[in-house]
C-alpha cells in the first residue's frame, strides 16, 4: 500500500509543477489550500457516514478519496512522504507500549 500512496504522491507533486488541462489535481492546486482543506473535511465526513452505514465497499472508496485529498494537501503544504513515513514508523515501534487504564473505585 505504501508504494501506491507514494506513487499518488509523486503524481500530485508532478501535477503541482506541471499544469495539465482537465486534471482535477491541478484544479485543486489552482484553487489553493482552503479548497483542498474543504475537500479533506468533506471526504472525512463521507468516510464516517459510510462506516456508520456498514457498507465496506463504500467505506473503502471514501477512504481512498480522503487519502487522495490528504496527499494533495501534503504536496500543497510541502510535507514529504518521508516525513510522514518516519512518524508512522516511530508510532509503529511503540506498539505494545500500552497505557494503563484508570481504574476508579465505585464503592466509595
N, CA, C and O of each residue as an XYZ file, in Angstrom:
432
protein
N       0.827     -1.195      0.000
C       0.000      0.000      0.000
C       0.870      1.257      0.000
O       0.531      2.251     -0.643
N       1.979      1.210      0.715
C       2.855      2.386      0.783
C       3.334      2.770     -0.610
O       3.420      3.957     -0.927
N       3.646      1.780     -1.448
C       4.103      2.084     -2.810
C       3.022      2.808     -3.602
O       3.325      3.729     -4.362
N       1.782      2.409     -3.437
C       0.673      3.057     -4.140
C       0.521      4.498     -3.654
O       0.341      5.413     -4.458
N       0.592      4.691     -2.359
C       0.466      6.043     -1.801
C       1.627      6.917     -2.257
O       1.432      8.079     -2.612
N       2.838      6.357     -2.247
C       3.995      7.112     -2.735
C       3.831      7.461     -4.208
O       4.200      8.554     -4.636
N       3.278      6.532     -4.981
C       3.032      6.791     -6.392
C       2.036      7.914     -6.597
O       2.229      8.771     -7.459
N       0.965      7.915     -5.805
C      -0.016      9.000     -5.879
C       0.611     10.336     -5.474
O       0.320     11.377     -6.062
N       1.466     10.283     -4.470
C       2.158     11.493     -4.031
C       3.012     12.054     -5.171
O       3.014     13.260     -5.415
N       3.730     11.181     -5.860
C       4.578     11.620     -6.981
C       3.744     12.237     -8.099
O       4.144     13.237     -8.694
N       2.586     11.644     -8.385
C       1.694     12.206     -9.405
C       1.219     13.597     -8.975
O       1.224     14.532     -9.776
N       0.813     13.730     -7.718
C       0.357     15.027     -7.222
C       1.481     16.059     -7.284
O       1.255     17.208     -7.664
N       2.678     15.649     -6.914
C       3.839     16.543     -6.968
C       4.097     17.005     -8.407
O       4.385     18.176     -8.653
N       3.990     16.079     -9.333
C       4.172     16.406    -10.748
C       3.087     17.367    -11.228
O       3.376     18.313    -11.960
N       1.845     17.130    -10.819
C       0.734     17.998    -11.239
C       0.889     19.416    -10.671
O       0.484     20.394    -11.299
N       1.468     19.508     -9.498
C       1.682     20.840     -8.917
C       2.706     21.614     -9.737
O       2.592     22.829     -9.898
N       3.700     20.910    -10.251
C       4.755     21.560    -11.020
C       4.414     21.778    -12.481
O       4.872     22.745    -13.091
N       3.619     20.893    -13.043
C       3.274     20.958    -14.467
C       1.767     20.879    -14.620
O       1.161     19.830    -14.400
N       1.177     21.986    -14.996
C      -0.276     22.033    -15.155
C      -0.703     21.155    -16.323
O      -0.067     21.139    -17.377
N      -1.798     20.425    -16.112
C      -2.327     19.548    -17.147
C      -3.807     19.861    -17.326
O      -4.577     19.822    -16.366
N      -4.196     20.167    -18.543
C      -5.581     20.508    -18.868
C      -6.524     19.386    -18.427
O      -6.290     18.213    -18.722
N      -7.580     19.757    -17.725
C      -8.594     18.793    -17.311
C      -8.244     17.977    -16.081
O      -9.017     17.104    -15.687
N      -7.103     18.236    -15.466
C      -6.682     17.479    -14.291
C      -7.362     18.032    -13.038
O      -7.252     19.219    -12.731
N      -8.063     17.156    -12.321
C      -8.707     17.555    -11.076
C      -7.664     17.972    -10.042
O      -7.880     18.910     -9.275
N      -6.542     17.274    -10.026
C      -5.467     17.613     -9.088
C      -4.949     19.020     -9.351
O      -4.745     19.792     -8.415
N      -4.735     19.359    -10.630
C      -4.289     20.713    -10.987
C      -5.331     21.740    -10.567
O      -4.988     22.815    -10.074
N      -6.610     21.407    -10.765
C      -7.694     22.297    -10.349
C      -7.606     22.581     -8.850
O      -7.738     23.729     -8.425
N      -7.384     21.543     -8.054
C      -7.279     21.739     -6.607
C      -6.114     22.664     -6.261
O      -6.256     23.563     -5.432
N      -4.960     22.443     -6.900
C      -3.805     23.300     -6.637
C      -4.089     24.746     -7.046
O      -3.673     25.675     -6.354
N      -4.785     24.944     -8.152
C      -5.131     26.301     -8.603
C      -6.061     26.990     -7.608
O      -5.956     28.197     -7.389
N      -6.963     26.230     -7.012
C      -7.923     26.787     -6.060
C      -7.274     27.121     -4.713
O      -7.731     28.013     -3.998
N      -6.208     26.397     -4.379
C      -5.465     26.718     -3.164
C      -5.816     25.869     -1.958
O      -6.673     24.986     -2.011
N      -5.128     26.166     -0.877
C      -5.209     25.354      0.340
C      -6.613     25.315      0.935
O      -7.051     24.264      1.404
N      -7.325     26.440      0.923
C      -8.673     26.437      1.509
C      -9.580     25.410      0.827
O     -10.307     24.677      1.497
N      -9.534     25.361     -0.498
C     -10.350     24.401     -1.251
C      -9.910     22.969     -0.943
O     -10.745     22.085     -0.752
N      -8.611     22.749     -0.896
C      -8.082     21.412     -0.606
C      -8.517     20.959      0.788
O      -8.933     19.815      0.972
N      -8.420     21.852      1.759
C      -8.825     21.510      3.123
C     -10.325     21.271      3.216
O     -10.767     20.388      3.952
N     -11.108     22.043      2.483
C     -12.558     21.839      2.446
C     -12.864     20.441      1.928
O     -13.714     19.744      2.484
N     -12.175     20.026      0.866
C     -12.387     18.690      0.317
C     -11.955     17.611      1.312
O     -12.611     16.575      1.411
N     -10.873     17.832      2.045
C     -10.449     16.870      3.075
C     -11.548     16.708      4.122
O     -11.857     15.589      4.533
N     -12.130     17.811      4.549
C     -13.212     17.762      5.534
C     -14.431     17.029      5.010
O     -15.021     16.210      5.715
N     -14.809     17.323      3.770
C     -15.960     16.650      3.163
C     -15.725     15.149      3.070
O     -16.600     14.351      3.406
N     -14.540     14.774      2.614
C     -14.236     13.347      2.449
C     -14.182     12.636      3.795
O     -14.598     11.482      3.904
N     -13.676     13.311      4.812
C     -13.646     12.724      6.153
C     -15.065     12.428      6.635
O     -15.333     11.357      7.181
N     -15.967     13.382      6.429
C     -17.370     13.181      6.809
C     -17.987     12.018      6.041
O     -18.767     11.246      6.598
N     -17.639     11.893      4.771
C     -18.175     10.807      3.957
C     -17.649      9.448      4.417
O     -18.366      8.450      4.338
N     -16.410      9.401      4.894
C     -15.873      8.156      5.459
C     -16.690      7.775      6.695
O     -17.085      6.620      6.855
N     -16.934      8.733      7.546
C     -17.684      8.476      8.781
C     -19.079      7.958      8.470
O     -19.526      6.980      9.070
N     -19.769      8.604      7.541
C     -21.131      8.196      7.184
C     -21.135      6.800      6.570
O     -21.976      5.969      6.915
N     -20.186      6.540      5.651
C     -20.118      5.218      5.024
C     -19.841      4.137      6.064
O     -20.445      3.065      6.024
N     -18.938      4.415      6.985
C     -18.619      3.433      8.033
C     -19.838      3.179      8.916
O     -20.117      2.041      9.291
N     -20.552      4.240      9.239
C     -21.757      4.117     10.058
C     -22.809      3.273      9.356
O     -23.536      2.512      9.994
N     -22.884      3.413      8.035
C     -23.867      2.657      7.262
C     -23.468      1.195      7.070
O     -24.282      0.379      6.638
N     -22.220      0.865      7.389
C     -21.801     -0.525      7.409
C     -21.537     -1.176      6.061
O     -21.480     -2.402      5.970
N     -21.376     -0.375      5.010
C     -21.065     -0.950      3.698
C     -19.570     -0.801      3.452
O     -19.091      0.288      3.138
N     -18.842     -1.894      3.595
C     -17.389     -1.840      3.498
C     -16.894     -1.329      2.152
O     -15.900     -0.605      2.103
N     -17.557     -1.686      1.070
C     -17.124     -1.218     -0.246
C     -17.222      0.303     -0.334
O     -16.308      0.962     -0.829
N     -18.337      0.860      0.151
C     -18.497      2.317      0.155
C     -17.458      2.967      1.068
O     -16.873      3.992      0.719
N     -17.235      2.374      2.223
C     -16.262      2.929      3.173
C     -14.865      2.916      2.567
O     -14.134      3.900      2.678
N     -14.488      1.821      1.931
C     -13.161      1.724      1.313
C     -12.995      2.789      0.225
O     -11.937      3.409      0.121
N     -14.031      3.000     -0.580
C     -13.965      4.033     -1.619
C     -13.815      5.421     -1.017
O     -13.049      6.239     -1.527
N     -14.525      5.689      0.042
C     -14.435      7.004      0.685
C     -13.064      7.188      1.349
O     -12.523      8.294      1.352
N     -12.508      6.123      1.904
C     -11.164      6.193      2.474
C     -10.168      6.571      1.383
O      -9.280      7.394      1.601
N     -10.320      5.966      0.214
C      -9.428      6.299     -0.910
C      -9.564      7.760     -1.310
O      -8.563      8.421     -1.585
N     -10.790      8.272     -1.345
C     -10.996      9.692     -1.654
C     -10.309     10.575     -0.623
O      -9.662     11.561     -0.976
N     -10.449     10.220      0.660
C      -9.826     11.005      1.725
C      -8.307     10.955      1.621
O      -7.644     11.985      1.736
N      -7.751      9.766      1.404
C      -6.298      9.648      1.268
C      -5.781     10.487      0.102
O      -4.753     11.153      0.225
N      -6.479     10.457     -1.015
C      -6.079     11.250     -2.173
C      -6.036     12.741     -1.814
O      -5.054     13.423     -2.107
N      -7.090     13.238     -1.186
C      -7.136     14.665     -0.849
C      -6.090     15.020      0.212
O      -5.545     16.124      0.196
N      -5.806     14.098      1.129
C      -4.743     14.335      2.105
C      -3.386     14.415      1.416
O      -2.539     15.222      1.797
N      -3.181     13.584      0.410
C      -1.925     13.634     -0.353
C      -1.792     14.973     -1.058
O      -0.715     15.571     -1.043
N      -2.850     15.451     -1.667
C      -2.822     16.763     -2.328
C      -2.500     17.848     -1.301
O      -1.721     18.758     -1.585
N      -3.094     17.757     -0.110
C      -2.824     18.725      0.954
C      -1.364     18.661      1.381
O      -0.744     19.695      1.628
N      -0.813     17.458      1.468
C       0.597     17.305      1.830
C       1.489     18.004      0.817
O       2.396     18.745      1.194
N       1.235     17.771     -0.467
C       2.042     18.398     -1.513
C       1.903     19.914     -1.445
O       2.899     20.635     -1.514
N       0.692     20.391     -1.311
C       0.459     21.842     -1.235
C       1.176     22.452     -0.040
O       1.665     23.579     -0.114
N       1.239     21.712      1.059
C       1.842     22.214      2.292
C       3.343     21.945      2.390
O       3.996     22.404      3.327
N       3.886     21.205      1.432
C       5.315     20.901      1.456
C       5.702     19.817      2.448
O       6.830     19.793      2.940
N       4.770     18.922      2.741
C       5.036     17.810      3.651
C       5.415     16.603      2.803
O       4.648     16.178      1.938
N       6.595     16.056      3.052
C       7.065     14.939      2.235
C       6.537     13.605      2.754
O       6.143     13.477      3.914
N       6.541     12.621      1.863
C       6.179     11.261      2.264
C       7.165     10.731      3.294
O       6.789      9.992      4.204
N       8.431     11.116      3.145
C       9.446     10.663      4.105
C       9.126     11.132      5.518
O       9.305     10.382      6.478
N       8.653     12.373      5.650
C       8.296     12.902      6.974
C       7.188     12.077      7.607
O       7.271     11.693      8.774
N       6.161     11.813      6.831
C       5.016     11.054      7.347
C       5.415      9.617      7.645
O       5.033      9.058      8.673
N       6.184      9.025      6.744
C       6.619      7.640      6.945
C       7.475      7.511      8.205
O       7.361      6.530      8.939
N       8.322      8.494      8.452
C       9.167      8.465      9.650
C       8.321      8.511     10.920
O       8.579      7.770     11.870
N       7.323      9.370     10.935
C       6.440      9.468     12.103
C       5.657      8.172     12.292
O       5.515      7.683     13.413
N       5.149      7.620     11.191
C       4.416      6.357     11.286
C       5.308      5.234     11.807
O       4.868      4.400     12.598
N       6.560      5.216     11.361
C       7.495      4.188     11.831
C       7.751      4.340     13.329
O       7.813      3.346     14.052
N       7.899      5.570     13.793
C       8.093      5.797     15.229
C       6.887      5.289     16.010
O       7.030      4.683     17.073
N       5.708      5.541     15.473
C       4.494      5.081     16.156
C       4.373      3.565     16.107
O       3.925      2.944     17.071
N       4.770      2.968     14.987
C       4.716      1.512     14.871
C       5.599      0.850     15.916
O       5.251     -0.194     16.467
N       6.731      1.460     16.181
C       7.662      0.899     17.150
C       7.138      0.999     18.581
O       7.634      0.315     19.476
N       6.152      1.838     18.791
C       5.571      1.976     20.129
C       4.486      0.948     20.395
O       3.954      0.883     21.503
N       4.145      0.135     19.383
C       3.105     -0.880     19.564
C       3.529     -1.794     20.708
O       4.669     -2.255     20.757
N       2.619     -2.044     21.608
C       2.935     -2.857     22.771
C       3.255     -2.008     23.986
O       3.290     -2.513     25.109
N       3.488     -0.724     23.771
C       3.752      0.206     24.853
C       2.402      0.780     25.286
O       2.112      1.959     25.083
N       1.596     -0.079     25.881
C       0.217      0.276     26.192
C       0.116      1.159     27.425
O       0.871      1.011     28.386
N      -0.819      2.063     27.371
C      -1.108      2.892     28.538
C      -2.070      2.135     29.430
O      -2.911      1.369     28.959
N      -1.934      2.358     30.703
C      -2.814      1.684     31.647
C      -4.093      2.487     31.798
O      -4.079      3.715     31.876
N      -5.200      1.754     31.838
C      -6.486      2.393     32.033
C      -6.622      2.821     33.488
O      -6.182      2.123     34.402
N      -7.232      3.967     33.682
C      -7.521      4.434     35.034
C      -8.655      3.603     35.608
O      -9.703      3.446     34.981
N      -8.444      3.090     36.767
C      -9.483      2.307     37.427
C     -10.030      3.135     38.568
O      -9.284      3.596     39.432
N     -11.349      3.322     38.565
C     -11.943      4.099     39.654
C     -12.667      3.162     40.609
O     -13.221      2.133     40.223
N     -12.638      3.556     41.839
C     -13.288      2.789     42.895
C     -14.728      3.270     42.991
O     -15.001      4.364     43.485
N     -15.645      2.437     42.511
C     -17.051      2.822     42.533
C     -17.720      2.500     43.861
O     -18.901      2.794     44.047
N     -16.985      1.907     44.777
C     -17.530      1.528     46.082
C     -17.490      2.698     47.064
O     -18.217      2.696     48.057
N     -16.644      3.702     46.793
C     -16.528      4.784     47.785
C     -17.386      5.958     47.448
O     -17.398      6.945     48.184
